[in-house]
């Protein structure tokens, strides 16, 4: 499903733990890291797509997370032509994304990268919220920056350990 401007509707997910660290997934058999993301199917709302992608890519169900916020508008990025499938060239420009900021309310052990038959990631880690963007593929960096900036307002200061006397 590509819109008339050549963009495929998609969702991006920034999943944070109680310390405001972000889930960072390593693409299967590649040395590149990214946030979970995926296409919106016909008849699906962005929120429904977000929950489906979260379960497919990370193994988390709605009860494992709380939505903290989402981007107000679509964020777009163009895909370099040499990355576009030959049959899509001329009609496909890239992706338009609604980004969600989620808080993990479950446990780290709830994460399962093998939740679907076609895993996207083969490793994951918690990273600082302001992830090192040089490890993101170049054509997605601007969208990552814009999503992180827009959604940062929804983060509360991380919980600190309380010392008991």
N, C-alpha and C positions, 0 to 999 in steps of 0.2 A: 504494500500500500504506500504509494509515493504521492505526495501532494502536487498540485499544479506547478509549484516552484521547483520541484525536483528533490524535496526533502522527505525522508522516511520518518514518521513519528516514532519516538523512542522515549524511554525513561532512563534516568540515571539515579543511582542510589548511593548516598553517603551514609553509611551505618557507623554510629559512634557508640562507644562503651561509656561507662560512668565517669571515666577520666577524660572524656572528649577526644579520645584517640579514634581514628577512622580505620575501618576495615579496608585492607589493601590486598587485592587478589592477584596472584601471578598467573598470567595466561598459560593455559596448558601447553607444554612443550615449547614455550617461548621464554625469553628473558625480558618480558615486559609486564609491568604492574598496572592495575587500573581498578576503578570502582566497578561494582556490578552495574550492568546496563542491559537493555534489550528492547526489541521492537514492541510496538503496541499493535495487537491484532485487531482486525475489523470487528466493530461492535464492542470493543473493550475500552473502558475508561483508563486514563493514565494511572489512577490509583489501583485498579484491578491488575493492570499490566505490571505495576511495581511489585505487588504482592506475588504474582505468578513468577516474575523474574527472580525475586528474592528467594523463593522456595526452590526454583530450578537451579540457580547458580550457587546459593549459599546454604540451602537446606532449612532456612528459617520460615516459620509459619507466622501469621498475623499476631498470634498471642505472644510471640517472642520479641516483638518490637512495638515501639510507640512512635507515631508520626509527630515530629517536632515542627516541621514546616515543609514548604515546597516553593519552587520558583514561581513567580507570578506569571511570567510569560515563557514562551518557547525560547530556548537557547539553541542557536544553530552553529554547525561547523560543516565546512566543505571537506570532502574526501579527495585527496589527489587523484587525478584521472588514472594514473597507472595502478591504483588500488581498486578501481571500479571494474566490476565484471564487464566483459566486452559487450554482452547483450544489454546492459543497462546504460552504456555510455551514450551521452546525448540527452537522456531523460533523468538521470540520477545525479544530484549534486552532493548530497550528504545527509546528515541527520538533523532533525529538530527534536530537542529534548525538554521534557519537564523533569526537574531534579527534585528528589525528596531527601530530606534529612531525617534519619531515624535514630532512635535510641534503643540499643539492645536492652531489653528488660529480662531476657532469659539469661542463659549461661554460655560461656565460650564453648562448652561441650555440645551445645545445641547446633553449632555450625557443622554442616556436613557438605563437603564439596562433591560428594558422590550421590547427591540426592536425585539426580536425573541420569538418564542413559547417555547423555552427551555433556559431560562436565566441561565447564568453561575454564576453571582454575585447577591447578594442581598443588598450590600452596597458598597460604594466607598469613597475614600478621596484622597486628595493630600498629598504626603509624601515627605520628603527630597529625592533628587536624590539617595543618598547613603542610600537606604532603610535599615531598621534593618533586616539583613539577618537571624537572629534567628527566625523571624516569617515566613520564607520560609521553606517549607518542606525540610528536610535535604538532600535528594538525588538531589535536584535542586540547592542547594546553590552555588556550584562551577560554574555552567553554568551562574547563575545570576551574580556572581562576574566577570566572564570573559566578559559577554555582557556589563555590566555597565562600566567596565574598557575600553574596546575597543571603545565604543560609546561616552564616556565622551569628547573626543577631538572635537566632533561636537557641543558641548554646548558653547554658548557665555555667558559672565557674565550676570546675571539677570538684568533686567531693574530696575533702581532705580527711585523713585519719585523725581521730580524736584521741589525744593522749589522756589516760585516766591516772589520777594521782593516787 
